Amino acid sequence: MRVVQLMVVGLFAASLHAAEPARKPNIIFVLADDAGYADIGPFGQRIIHTPTLDKLASEGMKLTRHYAGSPVCAPSRCVLITGKHPGHAFVRDNHEIGTWYSFQGQMPIPAAEPSIAAALKSAGYATAAFGKWGLGGVGSSGDPLQHGFDHFFGFNDQRHAHNYYPQYLVDDEGKFILMGNTNVSEKEGLSIAPGADPNDAASYANFIGRQYSPDLCNERALQFIRDHKDQPFFLYYPTTVPHLALQVPEDSLAEYKGKLDDKPYTGGNGYLPHQYPHAAYAAMITRMDRDIGKMVQLVKDLGLEGDTIFIFTSDNGAVFPLSGYDPVYFKSNDGLRGYKQDIYEGGILEPLVVTWKGHIPAGSTSARVTGFEDWLPTLLALAGATDAVPKGVDGISFAPTLLGGHQPERPFLYREFHGEGGQQAVRVGDWKLIHRDLLATKQKPAAPTTELYNLGSDPAEKENVAAAHPDVVARLQKIMDEQHTPSKEFPFPLLDK
């Protein structure tokens, strides 16, 4: 049996070596912010237009069982960057540092943590990130410049990213001032003026600036591609779209304004107001799709299409109805249970499109279970640099799947989230075990639930069958117990044995 296993491993390594390109592939990794599973055309969206992503899906592969690292921003991105699942990752919830008068952004990841950018940099890649980081402020141990990125431009702090017309963006270690945005408030929860007409565009004029931050990030990304066309590059593009607030330039809004069932969101329930919230949400995603299209076209113009991998996914599921956003109207989660902040499928199952002309089979689909932790070893395998994979990561390369091959089923996929009362989940095959309410609060003691779902027959997680399958519960519980490690920063008293 051991000999057979060694032969299989040898054949697998040989196949990867045979597929290794003469030039290491460029990597453009687009990470949307709060996009639901069905917010793009390839995954069923019927209202919002995404022609670029539609075409990329037809030219590459859709992976239908891809899981974000967590149901909220920072811990999900930590899993992606470090290759560690959330039972081992350093950041396990959104956690801000400082006080209201000395705010320092999100908890920084330690400098010693593994990094997908640092690993690719060691393999000869130029690296840059344009968009939202959220894993440590400028000069901290979590600064992206401390984790393998040659350049960073955008929002270092998630809260700062709640306004698409900010007064500045972080530019490596400095600030890039956005002239014309100085009158746009960056406070949450502002409403239109008392007595103002909600149906008058003038009532919302104070919430619009001159420089739209995603446009600036896209310009920087295009320049980075031009500057590094002659060497392999890793372009991490964590756009803030479509995270609230609802803000988009008029030229994009015009495509949907007056064509959707809309009523004004005047503010007062978090985030900034908008006269046409449905149209704004749709326009934001379509504009993001247009910006991705600019990168795709530039790569083609430079003759790099066969040397470039395009990846699109989202950091967590669609947000619950909030501040004018209506996930039910757009069917953003395609009937999945839960939203952002939930460890149910609606909070962590994400759309994934991957294209690499001449290498990934066009128009293909895979139902292999994959997760954010898998990207670090996967991209290094595709780059022919598996020796650069850091020790201690949890990810499993799915490069063979992307290249049209076959792989054994993933042994398990583990998730935990310190927020919303404490949640824990593990998926093995079609079985998914969930525990909720693991943390005591001032309002109530911990009251753990045990929920078991068969996602093959019940993808919406409607029927808890834990009582009928105690053997499955016990088997998956053992994996949960093994995969959680205690965290001083995010303690789980019931789990930290």
C-alpha positions as CSV (number, residue, x, y, z in Angstrom):
1,M,0.0,0.0,0.0
2,R,2.9,2.4,0.9
3,V,4.4,1.7,-2.6
4,V,1.2,2.6,-4.3
5,Q,0.9,5.8,-2.3
6,L,4.4,6.8,-3.3
7,M,3.7,6.1,-7.0
8,V,0.5,8.2,-6.9
9,V,2.4,11.1,-5.2
10,G,5.2,10.8,-7.8
11,L,2.8,10.9,-10.7
12,F,0.9,13.9,-9.2
13,A,4.2,15.8,-8.8
14,A,5.3,14.9,-12.3
15,S,1.9,16.1,-13.7
16,L,2.3,19.5,-12.0
17,H,5.9,19.7,-13.2
18,A,4.8,19.0,-16.8
19,A,2.1,21.7,-16.5
20,E,4.6,24.2,-15.1
21,P,4.8,27.2,-17.5
22,A,8.0,28.6,-18.9
23,R,7.1,31.9,-17.2
24,K,5.6,32.0,-13.7
25,P,2.0,33.2,-14.0
26,N,0.9,36.6,-13.0
27,I,-1.9,36.5,-10.4
28,I,-4.7,39.0,-10.1
29,F,-6.8,38.2,-7.0
30,V,-10.0,40.2,-6.8
31,L,-11.7,40.1,-3.4
32,A,-15.1,41.7,-3.2
33,D,-16.4,43.0,0.2
34,D,-19.7,41.5,1.4
35,A,-20.8,40.2,-2.0
36,G,-23.4,37.4,-1.6
37,Y,-23.1,34.0,-3.3
38,A,-25.5,35.0,-6.0
39,D,-24.6,38.7,-6.4
40,I,-22.9,38.0,-9.8
41,G,-24.2,36.7,-13.0
42,P,-22.2,33.4,-13.1
43,F,-23.9,32.4,-9.8
44,G,-27.4,33.3,-10.7
45,Q,-27.8,37.0,-10.4
46,R,-30.6,38.3,-12.7
47,I,-30.8,42.0,-11.9
48,I,-27.2,43.2,-11.7
49,H,-25.1,43.1,-14.8
50,T,-21.6,41.6,-14.6
51,P,-20.5,41.0,-18.2
52,T,-16.8,40.8,-17.3
53,L,-17.3,38.1,-14.7
54,D,-19.8,36.3,-17.0
55,K,-17.1,36.1,-19.6
56,L,-14.3,35.1,-17.2
57,A,-16.6,32.2,-15.9
58,S,-17.2,31.0,-19.5
59,E,-13.4,31.1,-20.1
60,G,-12.4,29.4,-16.8
61,M,-13.8,27.5,-13.9
62,K,-16.6,28.1,-11.4
63,L,-16.1,26.5,-8.0
64,T,-19.4,26.2,-6.2
65,R,-18.3,25.1,-2.7
66,H,-15.7,27.7,-1.8
67,Y,-15.6,29.0,1.7
68,A,-14.5,32.4,3.1
69,G,-12.2,32.2,6.1
70,S,-14.9,33.7,8.4
71,P,-18.3,35.4,8.2
72,V,-16.8,38.9,8.8
73,C,-14.0,40.9,7.2
74,A,-10.8,40.9,9.3
75,P,-10.7,37.2,10.3
76,S,-11.6,36.1,6.8
77,R,-8.8,38.1,5.3
78,C,-6.4,36.7,8.0
79,V,-7.2,33.2,6.9
80,L,-6.6,34.2,3.2
81,I,-3.3,35.9,3.8
82,T,-1.8,33.5,6.3
83,G,-3.1,30.1,5.1
84,K,-4.3,29.2,8.6
85,H,-7.9,28.2,9.2
86,P,-9.7,30.2,11.9
87,G,-9.0,27.6,14.7
88,H,-5.3,28.4,14.3
89,A,-5.3,32.0,12.8
90,F,-4.4,35.0,14.9
91,V,-7.4,37.2,14.1
92,R,-10.7,35.5,14.8
93,D,-13.1,38.4,14.9
94,N,-13.2,42.1,14.0
95,H,-11.4,43.8,16.8
96,E,-10.5,47.4,16.9
97,I,-7.5,48.9,18.7
98,G,-7.5,52.1,20.7
99,T,-10.3,54.4,21.8
100,W,-12.7,56.8,20.1
101,Y,-10.1,59.6,20.5
102,S,-7.0,57.5,19.6
103,F,-8.3,55.0,17.1
104,Q,-5.6,52.7,15.6
105,G,-7.6,50.5,13.3
106,Q,-7.9,46.7,13.5
107,M,-5.9,44.3,15.6
108,P,-2.6,43.8,13.7
109,I,-1.4,40.3,12.7
110,P,2.1,39.6,14.1
111,A,5.0,40.1,11.8
112,A,6.0,36.5,12.1
113,E,2.8,35.1,10.7
114,P,3.0,33.4,7.3
115,S,1.9,35.5,4.3
116,I,0.8,34.6,0.8
117,A,2.5,37.8,-0.5
118,A,5.8,37.1,1.3
119,A,5.9,33.6,-0.1
120,L,5.3,34.7,-3.6
121,K,7.8,37.5,-3.2
122,S,10.4,34.9,-2.2
123,A,9.6,33.1,-5.5
124,G,10.4,36.2,-7.5
125,Y,7.1,38.0,-7.7
126,A,6.5,41.7,-7.6
127,T,3.6,42.3,-5.1
128,A,1.1,45.0,-4.4
129,A,-2.4,45.4,-2.8
130,F,-5.0,48.0,-3.8
131,G,-8.2,48.3,-1.7
132,K,-8.9,47.4,1.9
133,W,-6.5,45.7,4.2
134,G,-7.9,45.6,7.8
135,L,-5.2,43.5,9.4
136,G,-3.1,46.3,11.0
137,G,-2.4,50.0,10.7
138,V,0.5,51.8,9.2
139,G,3.7,51.1,11.0
140,S,2.2,48.2,13.1
141,S,3.3,44.6,12.9
142,G,0.3,44.0,10.6
143,D,1.1,46.7,8.1
144,P,0.9,45.1,4.6
145,L,4.4,46.3,3.9
146,Q,5.6,44.1,6.7
147,H,3.9,41.0,5.1
148,G,5.5,40.8,1.7
149,F,3.7,43.6,-0.2
150,D,6.0,46.0,-2.1
151,H,3.2,48.5,-2.3
152,F,-0.2,49.2,-0.7
153,F,-2.8,51.8,-1.6
154,G,-6.2,52.1,-0.2
155,F,-7.9,51.7,3.2
156,N,-5.7,50.4,5.9
157,D,-8.6,50.6,8.4
158,Q,-12.0,48.9,7.8
159,R,-14.0,51.6,9.5
160,H,-12.3,54.3,7.3
161,A,-13.6,52.2,4.4
162,H,-17.2,52.9,5.2
163,N,-17.1,56.0,3.0
164,Y,-16.3,55.8,-0.7
165,Y,-15.4,59.5,-0.7
166,P,-12.8,59.7,2.1
167,Q,-10.5,62.6,2.7
168,Y,-7.4,60.4,2.1
169,L,-6.2,57.0,1.3
170,V,-3.1,55.3,2.7
171,D,-0.2,55.3,0.2
172,D,2.4,52.9,1.5
173,E,3.5,54.7,4.7
174,G,1.9,58.1,3.8
175,K,-1.4,59.7,3.1
176,F,-2.8,60.5,-0.4
177,I,-5.2,63.4,0.0
178,L,-8.3,63.3,-2.1
179,M,-9.1,66.8,-3.0
180,G,-12.8,67.6,-3.3
181,N,-13.9,65.1,-0.7
182,T,-13.4,67.3,2.3
183,N,-17.1,68.1,2.8
184,V,-18.2,64.4,2.8
185,S,-18.8,63.3,6.4
186,E,-17.1,60.1,7.5
187,K,-19.4,59.5,10.5
188,E,-21.8,56.7,10.4
189,G,-25.5,57.0,10.9
190,L,-26.0,60.5,9.3
191,S,-29.3,61.3,7.8
192,I,-30.5,63.9,5.3
193,A,-31.2,67.2,6.9
194,P,-34.4,67.4,9.0
195,G,-37.3,68.4,6.8
196,A,-35.4,67.8,3.6
197,D,-37.3,66.2,0.7
198,P,-36.2,62.5,0.4
199,N,-37.1,62.5,-3.3
200,D,-34.9,65.5,-4.1
201,A,-31.4,64.8,-5.2
202,A,-30.2,68.0,-3.5
203,S,-31.0,66.4,-0.1
204,Y,-28.1,63.9,-0.7
205,A,-25.6,66.2,-2.3
206,N,-23.6,66.5,0.9
207,F,-22.7,62.8,0.8
208,I,-21.0,62.9,-2.6
209,G,-17.4,63.8,-3.3
210,R,-15.3,64.3,-6.4
211,Q,-12.9,61.4,-6.1
212,Y,-14.4,57.9,-5.8
213,S,-11.9,55.7,-4.0
214,P,-12.4,52.5,-6.1
215,D,-11.6,54.4,-9.2
216,L,-8.3,55.5,-7.7
217,C,-7.4,52.0,-6.6
218,N,-8.2,50.7,-10.1
219,E,-5.9,53.3,-11.6
220,R,-3.1,52.2,-9.3
221,A,-3.7,48.6,-10.2
222,L,-3.6,49.2,-13.9
223,Q,-0.3,51.1,-13.5
224,F,1.2,48.3,-11.5
225,I,0.4,45.9,-14.3
226,R,2.1,48.1,-16.8
227,D,5.1,48.6,-14.6
228,H,5.6,44.9,-14.1
229,K,4.6,43.4,-17.4
230,D,8.0,41.9,-17.8
231,Q,8.1,40.0,-14.6
232,P,5.6,37.8,-12.7
233,F,3.4,39.8,-10.3
234,F,0.9,39.2,-7.6
235,L,-1.8,41.9,-7.6
236,Y,-4.1,41.6,-4.6
237,Y,-7.2,43.7,-5.3
238,P,-9.4,43.7,-2.1
239,T,-12.0,46.2,-3.3
240,T,-14.4,47.8,-0.8
241,V,-17.4,47.1,-3.2
242,P,-20.2,46.3,-2.4
243,H,-19.8,47.0,1.3
244,L,-22.0,49.7,2.7
245,A,-22.3,52.7,2.5
246,L,-24.3,52.8,-0.8
247,Q,-22.3,55.3,-2.9
248,V,-21.5,55.3,-6.6
249,P,-20.9,58.0,-9.3
250,E,-23.8,59.2,-11.3
251,D,-22.5,57.7,-14.6
252,S,-22.9,54.2,-13.2
253,L,-26.1,54.9,-11.2
254,A,-27.8,56.0,-14.4
255,E,-27.8,52.4,-15.7
256,Y,-30.3,51.4,-13.0
257,K,-31.9,54.6,-11.6
258,G,-35.7,54.6,-12.2
259,K,-35.6,51.0,-13.4
260,L,-35.8,49.1,-10.1
261,D,-38.4,49.0,-7.4
262,D,-36.8,51.7,-5.2
263,K,-37.5,54.0,-2.3
264,P,-35.1,56.4,-0.5
265,Y,-33.0,55.4,2.4
266,T,-32.7,58.7,4.3
267,G,-30.2,57.5,6.9
268,G,-30.5,57.1,10.7
269,N,-29.9,53.3,10.7
270,G,-26.1,53.2,10.2
271,Y,-24.1,54.3,7.2
272,L,-24.8,57.2,4.8
273,P,-28.2,57.8,3.0
274,H,-29.0,57.3,-0.7
275,Q,-32.0,58.3,-2.7
276,Y,-31.9,55.1,-4.9
277,P,-30.5,52.3,-2.7
278,H,-31.4,49.4,-5.0
279,A,-30.0,51.2,-8.0
280,A,-26.9,52.2,-6.1
281,Y,-26.1,48.6,-5.0
282,A,-26.5,47.2,-8.5
283,A,-24.4,50.1,-9.9
284,M,-21.6,49.5,-7.5
285,I,-21.3,45.9,-8.5
286,T,-21.5,46.7,-12.2
287,R,-18.9,49.4,-11.8
288,M,-16.6,46.9,-10.0
289,D,-17.2,44.5,-12.9
290,R,-16.2,47.3,-15.3
291,D,-13.0,47.9,-13.3
292,I,-12.1,44.2,-13.4
293,G,-12.7,44.4,-17.2
294,K,-10.1,47.2,-17.5
295,M,-7.5,44.9,-15.9
296,V,-8.5,42.0,-18.2
297,Q,-8.3,44.2,-21.3
298,L,-4.9,45.6,-20.3
299,V,-3.5,42.1,-19.7
300,K,-4.7,41.2,-23.2
301,D,-3.3,44.3,-24.7
302,L,0.1,43.5,-23.2
303,G,0.0,40.0,-24.6
304,L,-0.1,38.4,-21.1
305,E,-3.5,36.6,-21.2
306,G,-1.9,33.2,-21.3
307,D,0.4,34.1,-18.4
308,T,-2.2,35.6,-16.0
309,I,-4.5,33.9,-13.5
310,F,-7.7,35.9,-12.7
311,I,-9.5,35.1,-9.4
312,F,-12.7,36.5,-8.1
313,T,-14.4,35.8,-4.8
314,S,-15.8,37.6,-1.7
315,D,-14.6,37.9,1.9
316,N,-18.0,36.8,3.4
317,G,-21.7,36.5,2.6
318,A,-24.1,39.3,1.9
319,V,-25.0,41.6,4.8
320,F,-28.4,41.3,6.4
321,P,-31.0,44.0,5.4
322,L,-29.4,47.2,6.5
323,S,-29.1,50.9,5.6
324,G,-31.0,50.6,2.3
325,Y,-29.5,47.4,1.2
326,D,-32.0,44.6,0.5
327,P,-30.5,41.1,0.0
328,V,-34.0,39.6,-0.4
329,Y,-34.7,41.9,-3.4
330,F,-31.5,40.8,-5.2
331,K,-31.7,37.2,-3.9
332,S,-28.1,37.7,-3.0
333,N,-27.7,34.5,-1.0
334,D,-29.6,32.3,-3.4
335,G,-31.8,30.8,-0.7
336,L,-28.9,30.0,1.6
337,R,-29.5,30.4,5.4
338,G,-28.0,33.3,7.2
339,Y,-26.0,36.4,6.2
340,K,-22.7,38.1,7.1
341,Q,-21.8,37.3,10.8
342,D,-23.5,33.8,10.5
343,I,-21.5,30.6,10.2
344,Y,-24.4,29.2,8.2
345,E,-23.8,28.8,4.5
346,G,-25.1,32.3,3.7
347,G,-22.3,33.8,5.8
348,I,-19.4,31.9,4.5
349,L,-20.1,30.2,1.1
350,E,-18.8,32.4,-1.6
351,P,-18.8,32.7,-5.4
352,L,-15.4,31.7,-7.0
353,V,-14.4,32.2,-10.6
354,V,-10.8,31.3,-11.7
355,T,-9.5,31.8,-15.3
356,W,-6.1,31.0,-16.8
357,K,-6.2,30.8,-20.5
358,G,-4.7,27.6,-21.9
359,H,-4.4,25.9,-18.4
360,I,-7.8,26.0,-16.7
361,P,-10.5,24.2,-18.8
362,A,-12.9,26.8,-20.2
363,G,-16.6,26.7,-19.1
364,S,-15.8,24.1,-16.3
365,T,-17.3,23.8,-12.9
366,S,-16.0,22.1,-9.7
367,A,-17.9,21.2,-6.6
368,R,-14.8,20.4,-4.6
369,V,-14.9,21.9,-1.1
370,T,-12.2,24.6,-0.9
371,G,-11.5,27.5,1.5
372,F,-9.5,30.7,1.9
373,E,-6.6,28.9,3.7
374,D,-6.1,26.8,0.5
375,W,-5.0,29.8,-1.7
376,L,-1.5,30.1,-0.3
377,P,-0.4,26.5,-1.3
378,T,-2.5,26.6,-4.4
379,L,-1.0,29.7,-5.9
380,L,2.5,28.6,-5.0
381,A,1.8,25.3,-6.7
382,L,0.6,27.0,-9.9
383,A,3.7,29.2,-9.8
384,G,5.9,26.1,-9.5
385,A,7.2,27.3,-6.1
386,T,5.8,24.7,-3.7
387,D,9.1,24.9,-1.8
388,A,8.1,28.4,-0.7
389,V,5.0,27.2,1.2
390,P,5.6,28.2,4.9
391,K,5.5,25.6,7.6
392,G,2.4,25.5,9.8
393,V,-0.3,26.5,7.2
394,D,-3.5,24.5,7.0
395,G,-4.4,25.0,3.4
396,I,-4.6,22.2,0.8
397,S,-3.6,23.0,-2.7
398,F,-6.4,22.6,-5.2
399,A,-4.1,23.3,-8.2
400,P,-4.9,19.9,-9.7
401,T,-8.6,20.6,-9.6
402,L,-8.1,24.0,-11.4
403,L,-6.0,22.3,-14.1
404,G,-8.7,19.8,-14.8
405,G,-7.4,16.9,-12.8
406,H,-8.9,14.9,-9.9
407,Q,-8.2,15.1,-6.2
408,P,-9.3,13.2,-3.1
409,E,-12.2,14.8,-1.2
410,R,-11.1,17.4,1.3
411,P,-10.9,15.6,4.7
412,F,-12.7,18.4,6.5
413,L,-13.2,22.2,6.5
414,Y,-13.2,23.9,9.9
415,R,-14.6,27.3,10.8
416,E,-15.0,29.2,14.1
417,F,-16.1,32.7,14.8
418,H,-15.7,34.5,18.1
419,G,-18.4,37.0,17.3
420,E,-22.2,36.9,17.5
421,G,-22.3,34.7,20.6
422,G,-19.5,32.4,19.5
423,Q,-19.9,29.9,16.6
424,Q,-18.2,26.8,15.4
425,A,-18.6,24.6,12.3
426,V,-17.0,21.7,10.5
427,R,-17.9,20.2,7.2
428,V,-17.0,16.6,6.2
429,G,-18.4,15.5,2.9
430,D,-22.0,16.7,2.9
431,W,-22.3,16.7,6.7
432,K,-22.0,20.0,8.5
433,L,-21.9,20.3,12.3
434,I,-22.6,23.7,13.9
435,H,-22.4,25.0,17.5
436,R,-23.8,28.4,18.3
437,D,-24.1,30.5,21.5
438,L,-20.7,29.3,22.8
439,L,-19.9,32.5,24.7
440,A,-21.5,33.9,27.8
441,T,-22.6,37.5,27.7
442,K,-23.8,40.0,30.2
443,Q,-27.4,39.3,29.1
444,K,-27.3,35.5,29.2
445,P,-25.0,32.5,29.9
446,A,-23.5,30.3,27.2
447,A,-26.1,28.0,25.8
448,P,-24.4,25.9,23.1
449,T,-26.6,24.5,20.4
450,T,-25.8,21.3,18.4
451,E,-27.0,21.4,14.8
452,L,-26.3,18.8,12.0
453,Y,-27.2,19.3,8.4
454,N,-26.8,17.3,5.3
455,L,-25.9,19.9,2.7
456,G,-26.3,17.5,-0.2
457,S,-30.0,17.1,0.5
458,D,-30.5,20.3,2.5
459,P,-28.3,23.1,1.2
460,A,-30.5,25.7,3.0
461,E,-29.8,24.1,6.4
462,K,-33.5,23.9,7.3
463,E,-33.6,20.5,9.0
464,N,-31.4,19.8,12.0
465,V,-30.8,16.0,12.0
466,A,-28.4,15.9,15.0
467,A,-30.7,13.7,17.1
468,A,-31.0,11.1,14.3
469,H,-27.2,10.8,13.7
470,P,-25.3,10.8,17.0
471,D,-22.5,8.8,15.4
472,V,-21.9,11.6,12.8
473,V,-22.1,14.2,15.5
474,A,-19.5,12.4,17.5
475,R,-17.2,12.0,14.6
476,L,-17.4,15.6,13.5
477,Q,-17.1,16.8,17.1
478,K,-13.8,15.0,17.5
479,I,-12.5,17.1,14.5
480,M,-13.8,20.3,16.1
481,D,-12.0,19.5,19.4
482,E,-8.7,18.8,17.6
483,Q,-8.8,21.9,15.3
484,H,-9.5,24.6,17.9
485,T,-6.4,26.0,19.6
486,P,-6.8,28.5,22.5
487,S,-6.3,32.2,21.7
488,K,-5.4,34.8,24.3
489,E,-6.9,37.5,22.2
490,F,-10.2,35.6,21.4
491,P,-10.8,33.3,24.3
492,F,-13.5,30.5,24.1
493,P,-13.8,29.3,27.7
494,L,-15.9,26.3,26.7
495,L,-13.4,25.2,24.1
496,D,-10.1,26.3,25.5
497,K,-9.1,23.0,27.2
